[in-house]
């Protein structure tokens, strides 16, 4: 069992020569944001990657991910990684619900009890080569950082990775508007604070009501609020 702790929907993901270089650059960015040293990063993440290398020994690898941008970007990175390993004798299955009958406002599998979680195993789907190839194309486009590349991917068939399309569409919304210089996330936070909501906890809840697709945690929202505050675009928050 492996817990994936990276947040590839944020920070540098540009081209790299080796995975060591990639994760070393990631670790420097994580340290600048969360004050996590490389040794800790190595233990919590790179060690996990080394375990994934051994998945060729198994008949099946089951990936549990959610439908939001945060999880979908992590997912396509891992699928690209597995695709490059040519796991011809290993079935790669995916569990990725976007709704649940007992949760009308479903936001993710973290809401489910252990009993309900165990029931999801019957909803797993086996990915085929075209799914893996799409993940590799999508990861390349995402890491390229160009809006046009993402738009090209959106025109491709998504197969079993149907949750990826709305996530990539949400990613496009993170690019700034040519006129205002703001992206929809920033505009939403400005509207929330301008409505008179200045308590951080209330800002978080109001943001999550309409922008759950991003699965941004409070630390990520705080980073956006800090940038908007430095630009004098929002009032001070508590």
VOMITOR-237106 format. One line per 10 residues: their letters; for each residue x, y, z of C-alpha. Coordinates in pm, 1 decimal, padded with zeros to 6 digits. Layout:
N
A	X:Y:Z | ...
//
This chain:
238
XXXXXXXXXX	00000.0:00000.0:00000.0 | 00140.2:00337.3:-00103.6 | 00017.5:00683.9:-00010.1 | 00096.5:00948.9:-00272.9 | 00175.6:01279.9:-00102.7 | 00289.0:01505.6:-00388.7 | 00087.8:01802.5:-00514.6 | 00182.3:01813.7:-00881.9 | -00104.9:02049.4:-00959.5 | 00112.8:02319.1:-00799.9
XXXXXXXXXX	00472.8:02425.5:-00849.7 | 00735.1:02343.0:-01115.5 | 00678.1:02036.7:-01335.8 | 00873.1:02140.1:-01645.7 | 01092.6:01908.0:-01851.0 | 01354.6:01702.4:-01672.0 | 01631.8:01461.8:-01771.8 | 01581.9:01212.9:-01489.0 | 01322.4:01149.3:-01220.7 | 01592.4:01228.0:-00963.6
XXXXXXXXXX	01631.0:01577.2:-01110.2 | 01254.6:01620.0:-01124.7 | 01196.8:01532.0:-00761.5 | 01502.0:01725.9:-00645.1 | 01359.8:02039.5:-00810.0 | 01020.5:01959.9:-00660.4 | 01174.6:01921.4:-00315.6 | 01329.6:02269.1:-00336.6 | 00990.6:02417.1:-00424.7 | 00814.5:02223.2:-00147.0
XXXXXXXXXX	01074.3:02347.6:00101.6 | 01012.1:02708.8:-00003.5 | 00638.5:02661.1:00057.5 | 00617.5:02418.1:00347.3 | 00969.1:02424.0:00498.2 | 01014.3:02049.4:00435.7 | 01378.3:01939.1:00404.7 | 01499.0:01702.2:00133.4 | 01546.3:01410.2:00372.2 | 01183.1:01433.1:00481.1
XXXXXXXXXX	01067.5:01474.6:00121.9 | 01275.0:01173.0:00019.0 | 01124.8:00957.3:00293.1 | 00765.1:01058.7:00220.9 | 00779.0:01057.3:-00158.2 | 01088.1:00936.6:-00343.1 | 01096.5:00623.0:-00129.1 | 00740.6:00557.7:-00246.8 | 00844.4:00593.9:-00611.4 | 01111.5:00331.7:-00556.2
XXXXXXXXXX	00842.3:00096.1:-00423.8 | 00631.7:00160.6:-00734.5 | 00923.0:00039.5:-00946.2 | 00862.3:-00306.4:-00804.1 | 00497.0:-00321.6:-00907.5 | 00597.9:-00537.4:-01206.6 | 00593.0:-00827.0:-00959.3 | 00218.1:-00793.3:-00908.5 | -00073.3:-00915.9:-01117.4 | -00266.4:-00595.0:-01055.2
XXXXXXXXXX	-00208.8:-00239.0:-00937.1 | -00519.6:-00056.1:-00813.8 | -00504.3:00323.7:-00810.9 | -00746.5:00513.8:-00584.8 | -00786.3:00875.4:-00694.4 | -01051.6:01143.9:-00684.5 | -01201.0:01342.5:-00972.7 | -01057.7:01685.6:-00890.2 | -00764.7:01864.7:-01053.9 | -00532.9:01788.8:-00760.9
XXXXXXXXXX	-00578.8:01412.6:-00794.1 | -00605.7:01395.2:-01171.5 | -00267.7:01561.7:-01225.9 | -00106.0:01324.7:-00976.6 | -00282.5:01038.2:-01154.2 | -00157.0:01116.5:-01505.5 | 00198.2:01153.1:-01374.9 | 00180.5:00805.3:-01220.5 | 00012.5:00654.2:-01525.5 | 00282.1:00804.1:-01747.1
XXXXXXXXXX	00544.5:00661.0:-01512.3 | 00382.1:00315.8:-01524.1 | 00334.3:00340.3:-01900.9 | 00706.8:00388.9:-01947.3 | 00773.4:00075.2:-01743.6 | 00583.4:-00139.8:-01995.9 | 00392.2:-00350.0:-01743.5 | 00271.3:-00606.4:-01996.6 | 00173.9:-00864.4:-01733.6 | 00030.3:-00625.9:-01474.6
XXXXXXXXXX	-00327.7:-00499.8:-01488.8 | -00361.1:-00133.3:-01390.8 | -00704.9:-00063.4:-01244.7 | -00859.6:00265.5:-01138.4 | -01115.1:00360.1:-00875.0 | -01226.0:00719.9:-00925.7 | -01587.2:00802.1:-00829.8 | -01733.8:01144.7:-00905.2 | -02055.0:01081.9:-00711.4 | -02204.1:00860.2:-00442.2
XXXXXXXXXX	-02572.4:00774.9:-00384.6 | -02549.8:00847.2:-00010.9 | -02372.5:01181.9:-00053.3 | -02565.1:01434.5:-00268.1 | -02285.7:01690.8:-00228.4 | -02009.8:01436.5:-00289.1 | -01662.9:01589.7:-00276.5 | -01445.1:01280.3:-00266.3 | -01375.0:00939.5:-00117.1 | -01248.4:01099.5:00203.0
XXXXXXXXXX	-01613.1:01147.8:00300.1 | -01685.1:00775.1:00296.2 | -01686.5:00529.7:00584.4 | -01457.2:00223.3:00567.0 | -01758.8:00010.4:00473.1 | -01855.8:00237.8:00184.3 | -01493.1:00259.0:00073.8 | -01460.9:-00118.0:00055.6 | -01767.6:-00127.0:-00168.1 | -01591.2:00085.6:-00428.2
XXXXXXXXXX	-01370.0:-00207.9:-00521.4 | -01659.9:-00338.3:-00731.4 | -01651.6:-00017.6:-00939.6 | -01288.0:-00046.0:-01044.6 | -01210.4:-00031.4:-01415.1 | -00913.8:-00191.3:-01590.5 | -00719.1:00061.5:-01795.3 | -00605.8:-00031.3:-02143.7 | -00304.7:00085.5:-02342.2 | -00491.5:00374.3:-02505.1
XXXXXXXXXX	-00576.6:00507.7:-02156.1 | -00211.7:00496.7:-02056.4 | -00108.4:00664.5:-02380.6 | -00361.8:00941.5:-02322.5 | -00225.8:00993.8:-01970.5 | 00126.4:01029.2:-02112.1 | 00006.8:01280.9:-02372.6 | -00185.8:01475.6:-02107.6 | 00110.2:01479.5:-01866.5 | 00343.5:01603.7:-02142.1
XXXXXXXXXX	00096.2:01879.8:-02230.4 | 00047.4:01977.6:-01865.1 | 00419.5:01983.6:-01785.0 | 00480.9:02184.0:-02103.9 | 00284.4:02467.0:-01946.1 | 00126.0:02595.1:-02268.4 | -00247.7:02656.8:-02283.1 | -00268.4:02550.5:-02648.4 | -00122.6:02206.4:-02569.9 | -00391.3:02141.8:-02307.5
XXXXXXXXXX	-00660.6:02253.8:-02551.2 | -00532.2:01999.1:-02804.6 | -00561.0:01719.3:-02549.2 | -00923.4:01811.6:-02476.7 | -01012.5:01711.1:-02833.1 | -00887.6:01354.4:-02783.6 | -01100.7:01056.1:-02672.3 | -01063.6:01008.1:-02295.7 | -01166.2:00642.5:-02268.9 | -01172.9:00527.5:-01906.7
XXXXXXXXXX	-01010.8:00853.5:-01792.8 | -01335.2:01049.7:-01826.3 | -01273.2:01247.9:-01504.1 | -00954.3:01389.2:-01655.7 | -01131.2:01609.1:-01911.8 | -01317.7:01837.4:-01666.7 | -01002.3:01854.0:-01452.3 | -00795.5:01976.5:-01747.9 | -01071.5:02223.5:-01835.1 | -01045.6:02351.9:-01477.6
XXXXXXXXXX	-00669.4:02382.3:-01523.9 | -00727.3:02605.7:-01825.9 | -00921.5:02837.7:-01595.5 | -00602.7:02893.3:-01397.6 | -00447.0:03083.4:-01687.4 | -00487.1:03461.7:-01644.3 | -00741.0:03661.6:-01842.3 | -00569.6:03874.8:-02105.9 | -00761.8:04187.3:-02004.1 | -00767.8:04169.1:-01623.3
XXXXXXXXXX	-00455.4:03959.7:-01565.9 | -00656.9:03753.9:-01315.0 | -00764.6:03392.0:-01337.6 | -01111.8:03269.3:-01229.2 | -00977.2:03145.4:-00894.2 | -00845.0:03489.7:-00808.7 | -01162.8:03655.1:-00933.2 | -01373.8:03424.5:-00716.1 | -01168.6:03503.8:-00405.8 | -01196.6:03875.5:-00480.4
XXXXXXXXXX	-01574.6:03844.9:-00511.5 | -01597.9:03647.9:-00187.0 | -01395.5:03898.7:00014.9 | -01568.0:04197.6:-00148.0 | -01902.2:04052.5:-00036.9 | -01794.5:04118.6:00321.0 | -01656.3:03774.3:00410.5 | -01314.9:03826.4:00571.4 | -01287.4:03524.4:00801.4 | -01049.1:03267.1:00652.6
XXXXXXXXXX	-01264.7:02970.2:00751.3 | -01569.9:03129.7:00589.3 | -01369.2:03217.3:00278.0 | -01255.5:02854.5:00249.1 | -01610.1:02718.2:00278.8 | -01751.4:02969.2:00030.8 | -01472.7:02890.9:-00215.8 | -01521.0:02514.7:-00184.8 | -01893.6:02546.6:-00253.5 | -01833.3:02649.4:-00614.3
XXXXXXXXXX	-01474.2:02546.2:-00687.0 | -01444.7:02192.7:-00545.8 | -01297.1:02072.4:-00877.1 | -00962.5:02229.5:-00781.2 | -00947.6:02051.3:-00442.3 | -00741.1:02338.9:-00309.9 | -00659.8:02311.6:00057.6 | -00652.0:02603.2:00299.2 | -00275.4:02648.6:00251.8 | -00319.1:02687.0:-00125.9
XXXXXXXXXX	-00604.8:02932.9:-00080.7 | -00393.3:03125.4:00170.3 | -00118.0:03158.7:-00089.4 | -00365.0:03309.7:-00337.4 | -00506.1:03541.6:-00070.5 | -00156.2:03660.1:00019.2 | -00078.6:03744.0:-00344.4 | -00408.1:03930.1:-00386.0 | -00348.7:04116.8:-00062.2 | 00000.4:04221.2:-00175.7
XXXXXXXX	-00160.0:04362.4:-00491.6 | -00419.3:04549.5:-00282.3 | -00698.4:04362.7:-00460.1 | -00871.5:04237.6:-00145.5 | -00922.7:04369.3:00207.3 | -00723.8:04219.6:00493.6 | -00856.5:03882.0:00605.9 | -00861.3:03738.5:00956.0
//
